[in-house]
């Protein structure tokens, strides 16, 4: 990379046209003072038009890639929520230290959904990530992720049929 100190001196009566970067270094092109020769101007315009066309093609490809990735992201987000349930009926701190164990035992012992598979696992559970409510305000929801979406369907069906307020 050349510094300003190594930039060639300006020829007398010349006007700066452009810099070119090449593997051998920086090339500065000057033209005599006065009107820019038509060949130089046309060459510059053609180069710029070629570059604009190339950049537009790249932009179309990038936009296509972004659209494809947005679609995949939405699909992945939807699939990740497929096994989730939200419980709104428990007062604050009713779950104790292990929310997963609390949700697991409540579903098996209290709700007792019909058709629950033998391999019932609550992978993850937590309270909603907002500030704890003031006294008298409704409690935060508990979000739980189940291992199997079929178990989620059984739980939701049972909750709709029961009077638990789930």
N, C-alpha and C positions, 0 to 999 in steps of 0.2 A: 504494500500500500504506500503510495507516495504522499508526502506531506506538501503543504503549500510552499515550503522552501525549495522543494525539488520540481515544482511546476515550471515548465519552460517559460522563458520571458515572452511577453507579448510582442509580436513583430510590429514594426512601425507601420501605421496606417492600416491595421487589421482589426477585425471585429470577431469576437468569440462566437463560435457556432455551437459546439457541444463537446462533452467529454465522452470518451469511450473507455470502458474497462476491458482489458484483455489479459491473458495469462502473463504477458510480458510486462504489464504495468498499465499506467494511465496514459491515454493518448488524448491530447487536446487538439482540436481542429479549429483553425482560424481561417477567416476569409478576408480578402481585401476590403477596406472600408468602402461603403457605397451599397448599392442595391445587391441583395443576395442573388447569386446566379440562379436562373430558373431550374437548372438541372439539380442543384443542391436542394432547393426548396421542394421540388417534386419528389426527389429521393427521400427527403425527410417525411413528407406527407405520406408516401407509399409505405415507408417503414412504420409510421404511427398507425396507419390504417390496418396493416398486417398485425401489429401488436394488439390493437383494439379487437380485431376479429378473434385472435387467439385468446385474449382475456375473456371475451364473451362466451366462447366455447367452454373455457374452464369454469366460468360462473354457472353455466347451465349444468355442467357435471356436478359442481359443488351443491347447487340447489337440489338436484336430483338425489344426491347422497344424503343431504340433510333431511329431505322429505322421507326417504326410506328409513333413516335412523329414527326419526320422530315416530313413524308408524310402529317400528319395532319396539321403541321405548314404551309407547302406550300399551301395546300388547303385553309386554313384560310386566308393566305395572298392574294391568288388569289381572293377569295370571297370578301375580304375587298376592293379590287381595282375595283370590278365590277361596282360600281356606280360612279367612278371618271372620271373627264374630265380635260384636260389641255388647257388653253387658252394662245395663244402666241402672240396675236395681240395688246395688250394694252401697251402704254408707261408707264414708271415708274410713280408711284403716281397718275395715272389716276383714280384709284379705291377709293381714299379717305380713310377715317378711317374704314369704314365697307365694307370689301371686299365681304361678302356674299350678302349684299343688292345690291352692284354694279353688281355682276354677275347675280343675280336674275333679276334685272331690264333690263340688257343688253339682256339676253336671251329672256325675254318676249316682250320687246319693239323693239329691233333691229333685232334679228334673227327670231323671231316669228315662231318657228317650228310647223309644222302641226302634230296633234296627241298628243300634250302635255297634260298630265292629269290635271284636275282641282286642284289636290293636288300636286302642284309643289313646292318643298322646296329645297333650297340649304342649306344643313346641316352645311357645313364648307367650307371655302375658305381661301387661303393664297397665298402669293408670294412664289416662290421657296426659300428655305433656303440657299441661297448663298449670298455672298457680293453683294451689289448693283453694277450694271455695270457702267463703266466709260462713260462719254458723247460720243455719237456716237456708242456705243456698243449695240447689241440687248437687249431688256428688258428681265427681268426674267419672267418665265412662272407663270401663276396663276393656282393653282390646286384647283379644287372644287369637293366636294363630294355631290352627289344628294341623295335624299331620295329613289328614285325609279330608277332601272336600265332601265326600259322602257322609262323613260324620257330621260335618257342618250342616248339611241338608237335613239330617235326622234331628239335630238339635233345634234348628229353626222351625221345622214342622211341629215338633213337640211343644216348643215355646208358643207357637201360634194357637195350638189347640188347648194349652193349659191356661190357667188363670194367674200365672206367676208374675205377670207384668214385665216379662223379659222383653 
